[in-house]
Amino acid sequence: MSQGLDDILRLGGQLRLQPACDHFYFLRHGQTARNAQRIFQAPDEPLNDTGLQQARRAAELLAGEPIRTIVCSDAHRALTTALTVAEPHAMAPVPDEGLRERNFGVLIGTSSVHIDWACDPADGESLSVFMGRKHGALTRALALPGPVLVVAHGGSLFALAAMLGVPVDMTLMGNAQPLRFVKSASTWRIEPLMQQQAVDGGAALA
């Protein structure tokens, strides 16, 4: 299990999201070479062949969903994934730099096997700054005409779940695994559109 998740939950509880919608979709980007190698990556990291295949599969699964808006991180791997899933809907994704993965500064290019979300990397973002940025970006995204599909990163999914009070389930953290967030009364839950193998908590989610 990744270290620092308790800190994400604590900060998420202080930064609760209150979207007006009762459902939306989330998609983590497809796999990259550095995901597979478990290395912290920069925004320009592209999808590998597996990631491209995963994005196409996600596009098939999402093609029949009533999506009205697609908003995505402007990082290469997320934007490429978003462009792929947008094709069946004949729409253009809306990039938002605020949805980028956390900036891990000097850790980029090093092993993420023992990732600690509570760390404070030099030349990067603290966890509190990251969570504040995510709160703003997700608030903007979920205020767009819905149902909305958010295409972003593993850290975004941790933050989103914490801000909605949804338990973090590592089986939902797979690359390009479409998720539907649904609200019943005041409680949110996550419904996977497909089930993938559980992700190791030390994997390169960033």
Backbone torsions as a table, in degrees:
resi	resn	phi	psi	omega
1	MET	NA	138.7	177.1
2	SER	-60.5	146.0	174.3
3	GLN	-83.1	154.5	175.5
4	GLY	87.2	1.0	-179.0
5	LEU	-66.6	-31.4	176.4
6	ASP	-61.4	-34.9	178.5
7	ASP	-69.5	-37.0	175.8
8	ILE	-63.4	-43.7	178.8
9	LEU	-62.2	-41.8	-179.6
10	ARG	-63.5	-48.6	-179.4
11	LEU	-67.3	-37.0	177.3
12	GLY	-62.5	-35.6	176.8
13	GLY	-65.9	-26.7	178.2
14	GLN	-86.1	-16.6	-177.2
15	LEU	-121.5	56.3	-175.5
16	ARG	-65.1	136.7	172.5
17	LEU	-86.6	142.5	177.6
18	GLN	-130.7	63.3	-178.9
19	PRO	-66.2	145.4	179.9
20	ALA	-75.5	-20.5	-178.3
21	CYS	-75.3	163.9	176.4
22	ASP	-109.8	-1.4	172.0
23	HIS	-163.3	153.6	175.8
24	PHE	-160.6	176.5	-176.8
25	TYR	-121.6	151.6	176.0
26	PHE	-134.8	140.8	177.7
27	LEU	-139.0	120.7	170.7
28	ARG	-75.7	148.5	-179.2
29	HIS	-61.3	163.2	175.5
30	GLY	-69.5	171.5	-175.4
31	GLN	-67.9	147.7	171.8
32	THR	-119.8	168.5	178.1
33	ALA	-60.7	-38.3	-177.6
34	ARG	-77.3	-26.4	168.4
35	ASN	-57.3	-50.9	-176.3
36	ALA	-63.1	-33.4	-179.7
37	GLN	-86.9	-7.5	-178.9
38	ARG	59.9	60.8	-179.6
39	ILE	-130.2	137.2	174.8
40	PHE	-60.6	136.4	-172.6
41	GLN	-124.6	157.5	179.6
42	ALA	-89.8	167.8	-178.0
43	PRO	-61.1	-23.8	-176.0
44	ASP	-89.5	7.4	178.6
45	GLU	-65.5	123.6	-177.8
46	PRO	-87.2	164.6	171.2
47	LEU	-66.7	145.6	170.1
48	ASN	-89.4	-177.2	-177.3
49	ASP	-60.1	-39.1	177.2
50	THR	-62.7	-42.5	179.5
51	GLY	-62.4	-39.0	177.4
52	LEU	-65.0	-41.0	176.9
53	GLN	-64.3	-41.4	178.7
54	GLN	-62.3	-41.0	179.3
55	ALA	-63.3	-40.7	178.4
56	ARG	-65.6	-38.9	177.8
57	ARG	-65.2	-42.0	177.8
58	ALA	-62.5	-38.0	178.2
59	ALA	-60.7	-40.6	177.8
60	GLU	-63.2	-42.9	-177.7
61	LEU	-69.1	-30.9	-177.0
62	LEU	-93.2	-8.0	-173.9
63	ALA	-59.4	-34.2	-177.2
64	GLY	-92.2	1.9	-179.1
65	GLU	-84.3	147.8	-174.7
66	PRO	-81.5	59.3	-176.9
67	ILE	-81.4	132.0	179.8
68	ARG	-107.8	-26.7	-178.3
69	THR	-140.2	137.2	173.6
70	ILE	-119.2	121.1	177.9
71	VAL	-121.9	141.5	-171.9
72	CYS	-145.1	159.0	165.7
73	SER	-60.2	146.5	178.3
74	ASP	-88.1	3.5	173.7
75	ALA	-62.8	144.3	-172.5
76	HIS	-50.6	-47.2	-174.6
77	ARG	-66.9	-34.9	178.8
78	ALA	-77.7	-41.0	-179.7
79	LEU	-64.9	-41.4	177.4
80	THR	-62.1	-42.8	177.2
81	THR	-61.7	-44.7	-178.7
82	ALA	-64.2	-41.1	178.7
83	LEU	-62.3	-37.0	179.7
84	THR	-67.3	-46.5	-177.7
85	VAL	-75.5	-17.8	179.8
86	ALA	-77.5	-23.4	-174.0
87	GLU	-56.2	-48.7	-179.1
88	PRO	-63.2	-20.2	-178.4
89	HIS	-95.4	-2.3	179.5
90	ALA	51.9	46.5	177.6
91	MET	-136.3	162.0	178.4
92	ALA	-102.3	130.3	177.0
93	PRO	-67.7	150.4	179.4
94	VAL	-100.5	109.5	-179.8
95	PRO	-74.8	144.2	177.2
96	ASP	-139.9	113.2	-178.4
97	GLU	-58.8	-26.8	-179.8
98	GLY	-65.4	-17.1	179.0
99	LEU	-89.3	1.6	177.3
100	ARG	-59.4	157.2	174.3
101	GLU	-64.0	161.7	177.9
102	ARG	-57.6	140.0	175.4
103	ASN	-82.3	108.6	-179.2
104	PHE	-90.6	11.9	170.2
105	GLY	54.4	-125.2	-175.1
106	VAL	-65.4	-12.7	179.5
107	LEU	-78.6	-16.0	-179.6
108	ILE	-60.3	129.9	-177.6
109	GLY	94.2	-4.4	178.6
110	THR	-107.4	171.5	-177.2
111	SER	-65.8	138.1	175.5
112	SER	-109.9	17.3	-177.6
113	VAL	-56.6	-39.3	-179.4
114	HIS	-110.9	47.6	-178.0
115	ILE	-54.0	134.4	177.9
116	ASP	-125.7	105.1	-177.4
117	TRP	-65.2	-18.9	-179.2
118	ALA	-84.9	-2.3	-177.7
119	CYS	-68.4	164.7	-179.6
120	ASP	-128.2	78.4	-171.7
121	PRO	-71.1	142.3	175.4
122	ALA	-61.2	142.2	179.6
123	ASP	62.2	17.3	179.3
124	GLY	-126.5	-162.0	-179.7
125	GLU	-102.7	140.4	168.4
126	SER	-72.3	163.5	179.7
127	LEU	-63.2	-38.7	-178.4
128	SER	-66.2	-38.9	177.4
129	VAL	-65.9	-44.1	177.8
130	PHE	-58.6	-47.3	-178.1
131	MET	-65.3	-37.7	176.3
132	GLY	-64.1	-40.8	177.7
133	ARG	-64.0	-43.6	179.4
134	LYS	-63.0	-40.0	179.9
135	HIS	-59.3	-45.2	179.3
136	GLY	-64.3	-44.0	-177.7
137	ALA	-67.9	-41.8	-180.0
138	LEU	-70.0	-35.0	175.8
139	THR	-61.3	-45.0	177.9
140	ARG	-62.7	-45.6	-176.0
141	ALA	-61.9	-45.2	-174.2
142	LEU	-80.1	-3.9	173.8
143	ALA	-90.7	-6.4	178.7
144	LEU	-75.2	163.0	-179.8
145	PRO	-54.7	128.2	-174.4
146	GLY	-109.0	169.8	4.1
147	PRO	-67.7	140.6	-178.1
148	VAL	-101.4	142.4	168.8
149	LEU	-111.0	122.8	176.1
150	VAL	-102.2	124.5	177.3
151	VAL	-112.7	114.6	-174.1
152	ALA	-151.0	-131.4	-166.0
153	HIS	-131.8	170.8	178.3
154	GLY	-59.8	-41.8	177.8
155	GLY	-62.9	-34.6	176.9
156	SER	-62.9	-39.7	-178.7
157	LEU	-68.6	-41.7	174.0
158	PHE	-57.2	-48.5	-177.8
159	ALA	-64.1	-45.1	-179.4
160	LEU	-60.1	-47.3	179.8
161	ALA	-61.0	-43.0	-179.7
162	ALA	-64.2	-39.7	-177.8
163	MET	-73.8	-17.4	176.5
164	LEU	-103.3	-2.8	179.6
165	GLY	74.8	28.0	179.3
166	VAL	-98.3	131.2	178.7
167	PRO	-58.6	141.2	177.6
168	VAL	-77.2	121.8	-178.6
169	ASP	-119.9	113.1	-174.5
170	MET	-65.0	-18.0	177.6
171	THR	-71.1	-10.3	-179.1
172	LEU	-100.2	3.5	-171.4
173	MET	-94.0	9.2	-177.5
174	GLY	-65.0	152.2	175.5
175	ASN	-61.3	135.3	174.3
176	ALA	54.6	37.8	175.6
177	GLN	-98.4	108.4	-177.6
178	PRO	-66.6	135.2	179.9
179	LEU	-126.7	141.7	173.2
180	ARG	-110.3	123.2	174.5
181	PHE	-94.7	127.1	-175.9
182	VAL	-129.5	136.5	178.5
183	LYS	-105.6	128.5	172.8
184	SER	-118.5	116.9	-171.3
185	ALA	59.7	-115.7	179.5
186	SER	-111.6	10.4	-174.9
187	THR	-109.7	131.8	177.9
188	TRP	-96.6	149.3	172.6
189	ARG	-139.9	163.5	-179.9
190	ILE	-113.9	130.8	177.3
191	GLU	-117.5	110.9	177.0
192	PRO	-71.4	136.5	174.8
193	LEU	-79.6	-16.7	170.6
194	MET	-154.2	156.3	-176.6
195	GLN	-110.6	126.1	177.3
196	GLN	-111.6	172.4	176.8
197	GLN	-63.6	143.5	178.7
198	ALA	-56.8	143.8	180.0
199	VAL	-93.3	134.2	174.3
200	ASP	-60.5	130.6	-179.0
201	GLY	-60.4	-17.9	178.1
202	GLY	-93.3	2.6	-177.1
203	ALA	-66.7	165.1	-174.8
204	ALA	-78.3	72.6	179.8
205	LEU	-66.7	-25.3	178.9
206	ALA	-81.4	NA	NA
